[in-house]
Amino acid sequence: MLDHTPVLEIERRTLEECAGRVLAEDLIAPSALPAFPSSAVDGYAVRSSDAGHSLRVIGESAAGRPFARPVAPGTAARVLTGGVVPDGADCVVMVEDVQLDGEVVTVPSPLRAGTNYHKVGDDVRAGERVLRAGTQLGAAEIGIAAAIGQAMLPVGRRPRVALMSTGDELVEVGKRPGPGQIPDSNRWALLAALRDAGADVTLLGIAPDEPDALRKLVVDALEKADVLVTSGGVSVGTHDLVKPLLESLGTVHVGRVKLKPGKPFTFATLPHGKLAFGLPGFPVSSLVTFEVFVRPALRKLQGFSELQRPVLPVRLGYDARGRPHGIPAGDAEARGSRARGRNYRVPVLIAPAVSGRRPRPGPHRAGGPGHQGGHDRGSHHSGLALTSAEPGLPPSCGPGVVSPRHGRPAGSRERSASPCLYNAPPKKAPHGSWCSNVRST
């Protein structure tokens, strides 16, 4: 999918518009920072060779008001934090370390040249690369850009995403559902996920299960959108109309995936480099497939250098099996290939390891292995983390212990734990095995 995902064009934005955006080009410092020797403390600028002597104070250098005369032997200049260190001085003595008598200051001995002030270029040298292309711009990055005098930055354009729910069974949140109807919860969960991933989102509402109306809604939206994201309508039922529509508009590259929850996922490319993602209707399936497939594509569109979330190696705190939870082994065997080789996303908690304590496996609720969940409260989770198990990794890989999402964290004294999803291995992974690629959101 990422091979079919382009990088959008570059645009220049003011610093106030850059928070959360992606730097599109390397940021090079046009000049040194600091541009002048500046005092790190309140004190006196002196020559280190005058250590232990009484010196005549000849002036003051404050921030923004430098002292223009040089410091000659036997003299000192009062200097405030951020003020320019005058020519001739090679160190600053803190005000707490001197004795002042009128306009005569006595400095201690010994003194070391270069102390208590920042030299030219100590922070950034002229021509130095300050930030790499692909870096997300946060408070620190925007601050350094401002410090080197860059009022505007080249950033990747945010992808324009059209978000649509499908299904006659859906009603707007806040309205009373009729017989057989449910609130449209997916749209709001996906809206939050899309915005968190950096997208500009247009809500298309609920599309009816009617081919012509659905086609018009999608075609009109794609005139402005770079990406279409739909929820529901991608399975094989008679009312699942999204996949046939995408086949008629472009090329469907993925029609289903070997992933649970999330099997009925669709990916298509459309004319003019546009993308379409058809997500399943079940809430957990929808968010899992968004995390696995849609979010990395949105990040590539913006020019991110890192497309996936940070990875944390952890150790299993319970026995994980690669068959659906609650299904006896014999039933799983009877399913043949359907029960083998599929990735299962299992809700778990990540908690610090506590010596001698073992996490207690708790009951898996909706979204656990073997259960996609439905449009009910129990099928939603507050966060995702996706992992693949690699039993046998050395203990040096990390300190975490994984326990089931709705079970108790490792140790009764744990004060907090991060919610995540664990990708169960095809075979049994015993308690204490190491696994990697846990991505916490």
Protein Blocks (a to p, Z undefined) as FASTA:
>chain_A
ZZmpccdddddddfklmgopacfbdcddfbdcdfbdcdfbdcddddfklgoiacddfbdc
dehiacfbdcdehiacdddehiacdehiacdcdfklpccehjaccddddddehiaiaceh
klpcghiafbdghiacdfklmmmmmmnopabdcdddddddddddedjkbccehiacdehi
acdfklmmmmmmmmmnopacddebjaddbfklmmmmmmmmmmmmmbdcdeehiambfklm
klmmmmmmmccfbfbdcddehklgcddddehhiacddddfblklmmmmmmmmmmmmmmmm
nopablbdcddddddfbdcdfbdehiafklmmmnmmmlgoiacddddddddddehiacdd
ddddehiahiabpadfklpcfbdcdddddehiafkloccdcddfklccehjkbfbdcddd
ddddfbdcdehiacehiacZZ
